[in-house]
Amino acid sequence: MADSEKQDGDRKFVASEGGWGWIVCLASFWINATIFGLNNSFGVLLVAMLGDPTLQKHGATVFNTAWIGSITVCISFFATYIASILTDRFGCRRTAVVGAIIAFVGCLSSSFAKRLGLLYFTYGILIGVGFALAYMPSLIILGHYFEKKIGKANGFATCGSGVSTVLLPPFLRFLINSFGLWYTLKFIAGLTFLLIPCALTFRSQRPKVKRKQNNSSVEDETSTNARCSSSCRSWLGRYINFGIWKNKNYRIWCSGVLIGLLGYFVPFTHLIKYVEEVSPDPHTNGPILISCIGLSSIVGGIAPGYISDKPAVKRVMTRIEFQQLSFIVIGTFNFLVPTLVLSFPALVVATLIMGIFDGCFVCMMVPVAIDILGPE
């Protein structure tokens, strides 16, 4: 009896590889679509904000208005570390629901905040915090349902950003031209409200691991905790996993991703306005370029995720090498924009190529982290 209990306690958790997991995957798809779609489409809102008479009275310029989107993107990623701590402590569902509510409140209040200072807070900080709290659980929860198919599941979920990047830029411009900036922000609030039912599907599957301890070890741990209760590091250790930073490969990977992301969103924010002002082609349509990136990123999000799960492919090219190649191509595109802007068709082709590698980069985030640190 004791042996069987020990075997049950030591038994490795086996993911279902489907079932309710595909509902969760679909919910993650919508969350990724909403968050990245809105972040990637901010260039459309930027042009509208610069042309809004109310914001012009308060001194709206490209520099100070672009800060709205910059704050959103910055906090969306910077706060994911805090979101991961909250997810470990309170679970994926609770964290994501709170994030969805905060994002909805931020979007709705932004439609009434007609000053840059208020928009920094409502659209920048509130939406950024909400997106971070909703986004991180949407990735973590996939590991509760998939292991062997994690690349495929993550590829499907992250391709939501590509779908929304195709549809949102031209649609947001249509709404702005038809109803104005502030009613468009109310529509965006409606999109973020749908994050709440999506987050409610995040039902945890991995059981919490209970450590077996004898009386002496409990006493030793109690005395140790008593001695370290005044230590700041001991307190932080309850919420932050310092152990992962001992992994050299993880430190290098995180540093590389951090450096790469410094310029990642520049095209999404400034490409529309830059191209429409500089391009000599009278048929230039800036939002179409962002849609092209989103369209091809769907392929780039699904195909590499599916291919990278194949053992034969792993022997030739690892997942992290897929991601490294993506960074190189995206960076090259940014360098070539001033030259490509002279020809709009060439710019369309370039954005289609960039989108493929953009989708590859995004869909490889979770699988690469799992490859480096393990699924637990």
Sequence and secondary structure as in RCSB ss.txt:
>XXXX:A:sequence
MADSEKQDGDRKFVASEGGWGWIVCLASFWINATIFGLNNSFGVLLVAMLGDPTLQKHGATVFNTAWIGSITVCI
SFFATYIASILTDRFGCRRTAVVGAIIAFVGCLSSSFAKRLGLLYFTYGILIGVGFALAYMPSLIILGHYFEKKI
GKANGFATCGSGVSTVLLPPFLRFLINSFGLWYTLKFIAGLTFLLIPCALTFRSQRPKVKRKQNNSSVEDETSTN
ARCSSSCRSWLGRYINFGIWKNKNYRIWCSGVLIGLLGYFVPFTHLIKYVEEVSPDPHTNGPILISCIGLSSIVG
GIAPGYISDKPAVKRVMTRIEFQQLSFIVIGTFNFLVPTLVLSFPALVVATLIMGIFDGCFVCMMVPVAIDILGP
E
>XXXX:A:secstr
 HHHHHHHHH      SSTHHHHHHHHHHHHHHHHHHHHHTHHHHHHHHHH HHHHHTT  HHHHHHHHHHHHHH
HHHTHHHHHHHHHHH HHHHHHHHHHHHHHHHHHHTT  SHHHHIIIIIIIHHHHHHHHHHHHHHTHHHH STTH
HHHHHHHHHHHHHHHHHHHHHHHHHHHHH HHHHHHHHHHHHHTHHHHHTT    S        HHHHHHHHHHH
HHHTT HHHHHHTT  GGGGG HHHHHHHHHHHHHHTTTTHHHHHHHHHHHHH   TT  HHHHHHHHHHHHHHH
HHHHHHHTTSHHHHHHS HHHHHHHHHHHHHHHHHHHHHHTT HHHHHHHHHHHHHHHHHHHHTHHHHHHHHH  
 
